[in-house]
């Protein structure tokens, strides 16, 4: 895994984050993991 400052390379397999404020979009939606609506 490689992290260079604030840049994340394609070699990264895991990112640890702390959500401190909610926005209008969910985390799943931002990451492209939102359930598909039919």
N, C-alpha and C positions, 0 to 999 in steps of 0.2 A: 504494500500500500504506500502511496505517496501523497503527502499533503505539503504544499508549498505556500506557506502563509495562509491566505484565504482561498487559494485555488485548490480545487479537488480534481485529481487526474482520473482517467478512466480505469485506473488500476484499483481504485477504492471500492471495497466491498461492503463497508458499513460506515454510516455517519451518525454520530451521537449529537443530538440537539436538545435544547431546552426551550419549550414554547413559553414565552413570557406575555404574549398578548394575542388575542384572537382577531382575525380579520374577517372579511366577507366570504372568503373561500376556505374550505376545509383543507387540512393537511393532505388528505387522500386526493382531493381534486388538484392541488398544486403539484403533487408528485405523479399525477396521471394514473392513480390507483382507485379512482372513484368508481363505485358500482354503476354499471350501465343501466340506464332507465329505459324501460320498454313501453 
